[in-house]
Amino acid sequence: MNPLFNIDTLPTLPVIAGQVLERLNNPNSSVQDIAEIILKDQSLSSKILQLVNSAFYGFPKRIGTVSHAISILGFETVRGLVLGVSILDTFKIQEFDLYLFWQHSIQSASLMSFLAEKWNYPRKDEAFTIGLIHDVGKLVFMLKAPEAYQDIWDEASSTRLEKETQTFQLNHADLGAQIASAWNFPANFIQAIQAHHQKPTLPIQQQNLAHMCYFANLLDHFVVQPELLSPAQMSELKQLDFDLAEVNTYVSSIQDEVRDFLKTLAT
Amino acid sequence: MDNIQDSYYELVNLIHNTEQQPQTELHDVFVSFVRRLKNILNFNGIALIRKEVKNTYSLSMHLGFQEALPSDAWLNEMSVVYDWVNKKGGSICLPSALVPDQNDLILALKIYQHDLGILHLITPQDPLDISQHQQICLTYISQQMSRSLLYLQHLRQKEVDLQYEKVHSMGLMLSGVMHELNSPLMSINGYVELLQQELNLEPSTSVDAIDYIQTLGQETRRVLEIVKSMLKYVRKQPLELESFDLNRLISRILNLFDFQLKQQQIQVHLEFQPKTIELVAEQAQIQQVMINLLTNALQACEKSTSANHQIWINTRESATGIYIALRDNAGGIEETDLEDVFAPFFTTKEAEHGTGVGLSLSHKMIVEHGGSIRVWNESEPAGACFEVFLPRREAVIKPDRQTGRDTAQSARILVIDNEPTILKYLDMILKQAGHQIVVADSLETALISMKNQSFDLFVSDFFLDHSNGKVIFEALEVFDTDLRTKMIFLTGAVLNEPFQQFLQDQKLKCLYKPFYAQELLDLIHDRLTVT
């Protein structure tokens, strides 16, 4: 294990976010319980309100309070937002252009919802959150070893994973899983983050978050830079039970919303 | 044939739109999920709101939901929120827009990318107290309910498809048979009418002979009416709606069966609620349906061994329409046959008693009226019960046709038809009406006649040996530029789209065979008074 990524040296989540996640791990916590904690952090709550009122969610009326946001968008969505905002705060990294990183994260998250709907996974919101944070390991690399990671960042995406292992003895999926467990994420989150680059064994389990995450990630690469996908990856995508053109249509249909979400998250 | 096909698609749409759903099953699903939801949280009202094809919402079923809510207004108001929840999935909870001090809990019913609708709960539960566990349970329940609803939808679709199959196969055979029957039937009716007139004028005719010919005429007209209304359907002619007293119609039909009822010693109980029921429908078709149902009941009674046969007929009005129920005590229909009774050629009767099209025809006619017909077995005493539902319609005011012939003018008419019997018949009735007639059995002879003389009117079959209405019209127009107002087409065929378009474009009149002499005379009269 690379000492650089020792569990004790990993960045910690802001206290408030940690408390929110802890309460969210308890199924009996109510809207009020969660809202209470979020409200303690002025900037977190205002950020969340901004996000829920962005075009991305597009609720027909203005959502005025955090508790209102939870009862309308659901616990899971709020968890995703708290995580998104806190991760962004924790990893303020100057050396990298994080725009592309977050764009990929949000698009993957949307594609997770897309897959959840396609494959009838009942928790669309949960799928979204996992999509949003699945690459958190990369941020740890950037924070802890910016120079070494810069070289990898410049690589073609298909060889990045190997490079990570060569350089750091672990890849961003493993590191992501470590930090997720350090941050008390639910077990299925940790597992999905860890496995999001492991090629699923056939048949694809449509109700499996890790498999969904693998494909959401791949699909986003397919939409953004199809030319960088290896033939093997292309043939995997072709095995899916829907037309890939649909994915393109879907992603282009949400572009405005993604941009709006990004803008709100970044300011 | 295309044309017939089209009319069936239209019919299928009709069936789609009639609210003929297995209410009980839907209700069972609804109630079972209401029970499950009760375990998760407390609520005072719940409504199942369905998403319609046109992206509007309609209240399908509810329990304790404010009855007083103005039906459309709140659905419209909520539809933005419903749309949003459907898009997002899951559930939302917020202070109620409908009931003060209560909260709206709205669940999306959505599965396999089908938007099925919304489950709307009115709950006293504070949205702030809803736990994560409750929210997740709600999501699962709404998913399971969606699954059940989708399954019901598929079942219903299957039923509709089956009905469609039935109607379709019957329609194809009917249109063929009717088309063949059409011309001879018209001749028979025409000549019976002529014969009747002759006999009436002849002083030496016996009273019996007059009676026989009268019965012959009546019965022929009955057949003619059936063929007429059937073909009207195949031709997609609109229903000839008229307003009439349903109860009087039923009483009149019973008179027709008087002899048979007495002979079989069948007691008929009538229960009319209220005494007169005004129905707007095509009378000939409703009469046919009633005759079919009654015939069916009589034959069932004949077959049944028990004594003391009875038939109950009752009619009642509801807010949405009119119900006619006809029930017998002849033992009922075999359970296995129940679903087949409306299929064409389905019959349990011996060959001489029926072809098995009566009920399927009735079904089709009722469906065309936007109604429905159902059958089930009753017990105590055992018997079959048929129930017809006809939706309420706006009364149509038909312009009063001038029946008086006193304004009749004499006109020079060229009659063209390639069937000698029809030609002779038309010649006869038109001459009787005081017109001067020239007949032609082909387009060629017609053109020769036109070279020498002019006419006030032209009556022509739409299809002659080698030419159709369009060709005929264009050929004749060379000689008479006012032809458009003078032309009357007759046809026994089903006109295809281009021909119908042609008639429409030229605003030409077309009379469909079989028709009564009076119909032709009326049309001629109309044309003459217009010009």
Chai-1 contact restraints between the chains, C-beta under 6 A:
chainA,res_idxA,chainB,res_idxB,connection_type,confidence,min_distance_angstrom,max_distance_angstrom,comment,restraint_id
A,P27,B,Q132,contact,1.0,0.0,6.0,A-B,restraint_1
A,P27,B,H133,contact,1.0,0.0,6.0,A-B,restraint_2
A,N28,B,S131,contact,1.0,0.0,6.0,A-B,restraint_3
A,N28,B,H133,contact,1.0,0.0,6.0,A-B,restraint_4
A,S29,B,Q132,contact,1.0,0.0,6.0,A-B,restraint_5
A,S30,B,D129,contact,1.0,0.0,6.0,A-B,restraint_6
A,S30,B,S131,contact,1.0,0.0,6.0,A-B,restraint_7
A,V31,B,L128,contact,1.0,0.0,6.0,A-B,restraint_8
A,V31,B,I130,contact,1.0,0.0,6.0,A-B,restraint_9
A,Q32,B,L128,contact,1.0,0.0,6.0,A-B,restraint_10
A,F59,B,W84,contact,1.0,0.0,6.0,A-B,restraint_11
A,P60,B,V80,contact,1.0,0.0,6.0,A-B,restraint_12
A,P60,B,W84,contact,1.0,0.0,6.0,A-B,restraint_13
A,S67,B,L128,contact,1.0,0.0,6.0,A-B,restraint_14
A,S71,B,C93,contact,1.0,0.0,6.0,A-B,restraint_15
A,S71,B,P127,contact,1.0,0.0,6.0,A-B,restraint_16
A,I72,B,I92,contact,1.0,0.0,6.0,A-B,restraint_17
A,G74,B,G90,contact,1.0,0.0,6.0,A-B,restraint_18
A,F75,B,Q132,contact,1.0,0.0,6.0,A-B,restraint_19
A,F75,B,Q135,contact,1.0,0.0,6.0,A-B,restraint_20
A,N120,B,Y112,contact,1.0,0.0,6.0,A-B,restraint_21
A,P122,B,T139,contact,1.0,0.0,6.0,A-B,restraint_22
A,P122,B,Y140,contact,1.0,0.0,6.0,A-B,restraint_23
A,P122,B,Q143,contact,1.0,0.0,6.0,A-B,restraint_24
A,K124,B,G89,contact,1.0,0.0,6.0,A-B,restraint_25
